[in-house]
Amino acid sequence: MSSMKRIFWLAVAAILTAQVREQPPVARRVNFEETFHGVRLNDPYHWLENFDDPAVSAWIVAQDRYARDYLASRPGQERLRQRYGELSRFERLSVPYVAGGRFFYTKTPPNRPQSLLCMRRGADAREEVWLDPASFGDPSIGASVLGISPDGKAVAYAVRRSGQDEVEVRVRDIDAGKDTADRLPKSLGCGYFRTTLQWPG
């Protein structure tokens, strides 16, 4: 066997060995069915949505460990991490929404995992942060605006934990600087949904 062929087959063997050794943790399949609008759906991975289940936590930890070990064994990771940091360190602003003469928008500062919910009481007014997700005390919790009252005095916003599909809807009284008693608990289900807000008055 020539040297080139020997090197080729050694490389193939190494790749196959690595593939066998580097299999990701397998998520077990559990029979679970739900019916939505008369359509019966089977979701064998529904159990992974329960973040309070120790088995789910263990699976997430195993996935994280596998991913970190896999990436650590690949060359160039430090350079990629450095370059990604260079490209992502900039401030991001959303397009403002105007209601009652007030400008509402989100701002994501560099090196912040979640966006700040901001407003100005006029085009030239100072910026006000009416909600900082860091106030929840959990870096996995984010917030997004669902609707703003026509006078700009109330904002319905969604609170999402750890990227879950379910969100809790709250209403912020902008002038009072705090949430009202109005609150919708986490919605359970799957897919996308549209919420129509009817503001009083």
Secondary structure, 3 states (H helix, E strand, C coil): CCHHHHHHHHHHHHHHHHHHHCCCCCCCCCCCEEEECCEEEECCCHHHHCCCCHHHHHHHHHHHHHHHHHHHCCCCHHHHHHHHHHHHCCCEECCCEEECCEEEEEEECCCCCCCEEEEECCCCCCCEEEECHHHHCCCCEEEEEEEECCCCCEEEEEEEECCCCCEEEEEEECCCCEEEEEEECCCCCCCCCCCCCCCCC
